[in-house]
Amino acid sequence: MNVKENYNQGQIIRFLAASFLGFLAGHLTNYSVILYAQDVWNADALAGLGFGLCFGVPLILGWFAGAWCDSYSPQKLAQGAHVSFLVSLGLLHLSSRMEGKFAVFLFLLGAGFAGVGWSILAPARMSLLGRLAGERQVKLAVVFNILVMLGFGAAPPILAFCRKINSWEMVHLTGISLFFIAMVLLLGIQTKGLGKNSSAWDRILRGVSYAKNHTLLKQTLLFSIVIYCSMGPVQVMMPRFAKGVLGLGELERGFFLGALAVALLVGGGVSLKLAKQVGYGKMILLAGLFCGLGFLGIGFSSIVWVSVLFLLFSGFGAGSSISLIVAILQSEVATEYRGRLVSLYTITSQVVPAASGLLSGLLLVKLPITTAVIGAGATLTLIVIFSTIRLETLRNYKV
């Protein structure tokens, strides 16, 4: 291995470490929004609205972020996203020290800044990965996605532990510290933009046209919408289910939700090996079915260990499916369209959970928690079955 290869390897390691810390802190921010509204204000609808802001802003800003990632340095864009998250955590901390309507205003404003951060951070990191990975797109895409899912799953127990130490102040300070470390790790990773020859809106339209005319990419993006429908209910319903149905305390609830991290990791870790045996497309769809059935099973369980088993089953399916989806998107897209294509994916991964999270919060106001979980699981399972029948190109895809 020559000096240049060593240098590139070092950049990739620092990039992956920064990605993990950034996504861990980002999901810590999300859970701070949800659990603060539920536990302190006892407001499920406000938790859903806050979560909707965290992942709803990308519905507008995410389109432009993809065009920016193709034109400008994704490293610099990622650093800007980190700054937005720091502002978000600062506002959330201020809201926790105040009362009344102004506290709610600061809380929602902080959730909005988190949404700005997510709009830019996710496509910037995926674009940066594409620049650094070279011919190792598939393997590094899976590794990258495993770290993303680890950040998603590890956030709840870390939040619970921080609250045990020093309540919400420790949660917010931990998130801020993680973002600062991630920013330092990205320093020195130089990536230039590819330039621009038209307006951002024109580049967005050309990116959408590219995805629309590429059948495999189009169907892969469509099924990613299905899988991410499960993320909103998981983040909004599961904390309430763990507390109200299973009777878990603060720390136990954190570890219950953290079990999802184990399942996501295992699912992502074995996804490539299983896909080689079953077929990439078939494995994505089969894993999606696992995700739906597992969530459905949780609604019928009232025993902790049974609920954990179903949660692991659902998480395994989600981890496998999402990892393979990311691998396809990174390996099949043309370089000049990568930023815009991955922005479509990241908009899906953020807006769909936000919408389903908001709906979950509203359902919890009207329905018992078990009924809401069963309804969400049954709906997801039926949509996966319908998708398996209709998405023929994805179903038959093999490497």
N, C-alpha and C positions, 0 to 999 in steps of 0.2 A: 504494500500500500504506500503510494507516494505522498509527498507533503500536501498536495492539493486534495487528495482523497481523504487524508486525515483531517484537514481543515473542514471539508464538507461534512464528514462524519460528526465532528464536534458541533457544527452548526445544527445538524439534525437533532442531536441529543439535547442541546440547549432549547431548540424549538419545541421538542416534545415535552420537555420538563415545564417550559413556560405555558404550553397549551394545557397541560394537566392542572397546574396551579391556577391559571386563569379561569378555566371552566369550573374548577372546584369552588373558587371564590364567587363566580357568577351564580352557580346554583345555590350557594350559601345565601346569596342576596335574594334569590327567588323565594327560598324557604323562609327567610326572615320576613318577607312581605306576607306570605300566606299564614304562617304560624302566629305572627304578631297580631294580625287581624282576628284570627280565630281564638287564640288563647287570652289575649289581653282585652280586646274589644268584643269578643264573642259575636263576630259579624262574618258569617260565611259569605254573604253577598259581597262585602267589602274585600274579603280575601280573593274571591273570584275576580273582582274588578282590578285589584292590584296586580294579580297574576296576568290578567288580560293586558294591562299596560306594559308589564315586563316583556311580554312576547307579542303584543299587538302593534307596537310602533313599527316593527320591521315590515308590516304590511305595506307601508308607504316608503319608509327610508331604505328598506332592504333592496329594492329594485335599483336604486342609485348606487348603493354600496357595491353591487356586483360590477357595474360599469366602472366605478372608481378603481376597483381591484385590478381590472384589466389595463387601466390607463396609468395608475400611480403605484407607488411602492406599497405592497400589502403590509410590510413591516411597520411603516409609519402609520398606516391606517389602524393596525392592531393597537399601537401605542395610544392613539387617540381614543379608541374604544375603552382602553383601560382607564383613561382619565375620566370618561363619562361614568364608569362604574364607581370610581372614587367619589365623585360628586353625589351619586346615588346613595352610597352608604353613609356619607356625611349627612344628607337630608333625612335618611331613615333614623339615624342616631338622634338628630335634633327632634324629630317627631316623637321619639320614645321618651323624651324629657319634657314634653309639653302635654297639654290637655285641650279638649274642645275641638272646634272646627278647624282651627289653624293647624293643630297636630295632624288631623286627617288630610288637610291640604298638602302639608309637607310630606306626609306618607305617600300620597298619590304622585306628587312631583318626583319623589325619589324613585318610585316604581317606573315612572316615565323615563328618567335618565338611565335606568337599567335597560329599558327597551331600546334606547339609542345605542347603548353599549353593545347589546346583542345584535342589533341590526348590522353593525360593522365588524364586530369581532369574529363572528363565525365565518363569513365569507373571506375575510382577510386571512385568517389562519389556514383555511383550506386552499386558498390561492397560493399562500406562502409554501404550504406543503408541496403543491404541484411544482413550484419552482425548484425546491430543494431535492425532491425525491428522484427525479430522473427516470430511470427504467424500473425503479422499485415502487411504482405507484400503488399496485394492488396490496403488497405486503405492508407498506408504511401507512396506507389508508386504513387498513384494519387495525394496526397498532394505534394510530391516531384516534380512531373511533373508540377503541377500548379505553383509552385514557379519558376521552370525553365522558363515556358512560361511568367510569370509575369516579370522576368528579361529580356526576349526577347522583350516584348512589352513596358516595361517602359524605356528602353534605349533611344529611339529616343527623347521623350520630355525632358528627363534629359540632353541629349546632346545639344538640342536646348537651354535650359535654361542656361547651362554652357557657351555656346558660346555668349549668350547675356551679360553675366557678364564679361567674360575676354577672349573671343575668344577660340582658341584651347588649350591654356595652361591650362585653367580651366578644360577642358574635360579630358586631360591626367592626371592632378593631382587628379581629382575625381576618375578616374579608379584606380590609384595607391592606394589611401586611402581606397577604398572599398576592394581591394585585401588584404591589410594589416589587416583590421578588420577581414576578413574571415579567415586569417591565425591564428589570435589570438583565434578565436572561436573554431578552431579545436584542439588547444593545450589541451593535457590531455585525448583526446579520443584515448584510446589504442586498437589497433586491430593487432593481429599477423597474419603473413602469414601462409598459409596452407602447405608450404614447396614445394619442387620440387623433382621429381625423374627421370627427363629426360631433354633434351634441350628445350629451349623456342619454337623452330620451331616444335618439336615433339608435344608439348602441344598444339600449335596452330592447328596443323592438327587434333588432337583428338577432339578439341573443334568444329572445322568445321564439322567433321564427326558426332558428337553428334547432332548438329543443323540440318544437312542434313537428318538424320534418324528420327528426331522427326517432324512429318508432321505439327502439329499445330504451333510449333515454326518456322519452315521453312516458312510457308505461312504468318505468322505474320510478320516476317522479310521482306519478299518480299513486303507486302503491305506498310510497313513503308517506303520503297524506293519510292513508289508512292506518299505518303503524303509529304515526304520531297522534292520531285521535286518542290513543290510550294514555298518553302522557299527562294530559290535563286532569282526567279523573284520578290517576295515580297520585299526583301531587296535591290535589285538593281534597279528594275523598278519603284516601288512605290514612292521613293523620287523624281525621274525624272517626274513621272506622276503628283504628287502633285504640283510640281513647274511649269511644262510646260503646263499642261492641265487645272488644277484647279486654277492656278495662286496664290498659297498660299505662304506667306512669311515664313521666317525661323522658327519662333515660331509656327505659324499655321501648318506648315508642320510637325513639331515634334509632335503636338497633334493629327494630322490626323493619323500618323503612330502609335501613342500611343493608338489610339482607338482599335488597334489590341490586345493590352494587355487586355482590357476589355472583348473582345470576347473570347480570349483564356482562360481567367479565368472562364468565365461563362460556356463555353463548357467543360472545365475540371471539374468544380465544380458539374455539373449536370450529367456528363457522367455515373457514377456508377448507379445512380437512373434510368436513361433512359435505360441503358443496362439491368437492371433487368426486365424491361417491354418488351423491344424489343428483347433482346438477345445480348450477348457481340459481337459476330461476325457480326451480322446484323447491329448493331449500329456502329461498326467501319467502315463498308463499306458505310452505309448511310451517316455518317458524312463526309467521304471522298468525296462523291458526292456533299454535301453542299459546301465543300472547293473549288472544281473545278468550280461549277456553280457561286459561289460568285465572284471568281476571273475573270471569263468570263464576268460577269455583269459589273464589274468596267471598263472594256475596252469600253463598250457602253455608259458610263455615262460621263457627263461633268459638272454636278451640284454637288457641294460639299456634300450636305446632302444625295444625292442618292449614291454617291461613298462611303460615310461612311457606309451607310446601307449595301451595298454589301460587304464592307470590314469586317463588323461585322459578316455577314452571313458566309463568307469564314473562318474567324478566329474562329467562333463557331465550324464549322465542323472540322477544324484542331485541335483545342483544345480537342474536344471530342475524336476524333480518336486516337491521339497520347497518351492521358492519358490512354485509355483502352489498347493500344498496350503495353505500359510500364507495366501496371498491369499484363497482361498475361505473359510477359517475366519474370517478377520478381517472380511470383507465380508458374509458371510451370517448371522452370529450376531447375536442381539438384544443390545443394550447391557447389559441387566441380568444377562445370563448369560455375558458375555464372559470374566470371570475363571475361572469354572468350566469353560467350554468349552476355553479355551486351556490350563487345567491338565490336562485330559484329553489334549490334544495333547502337552504338555511331559512328562507322565508317560510317554507313548508314546516320545517322543524320548530319554528318559533310561533308562527301565527296559528297553526292548527292546534298545538297544545294550549295556546292562549284562549282560543275560541272554545275549545272543549273544557278548559279550566273554568272559564266564565260560566258556561252552561252548567258545569258541575256544581259551582257555588250556588247558582240559582235553583237547581234541583234540590239541593240539600235544605233550602228554605221551605220547600213544598213537600218533600218526600222523606220517609225514614231512610237512614243511611244504607241499610241492607237492600231495600228496594232500588235505591239509586245505583248501587254497585252492580246488582244483578242486571238492571236495565242497560247499563253501560257495557257490561261484558257480553250480553246477548247481542246487542247492536253491533259491536265490533266483530264478533264471530261471524255474523251473517254477512257483513260487508266483505270480510276476508274470503268467504266462500264464493260470493258473487264475483269478486275480483279474480279469483283463481280460474273461474270459467271464462271470463272475458279477456284477460291480459295474456293472450296466446304467445306473443313474441317474448315477453318476459318469462313466461312459464317454460318455454323451450330453450332459453339461453344457456349456453355452456361455453366455458373458456377453451 
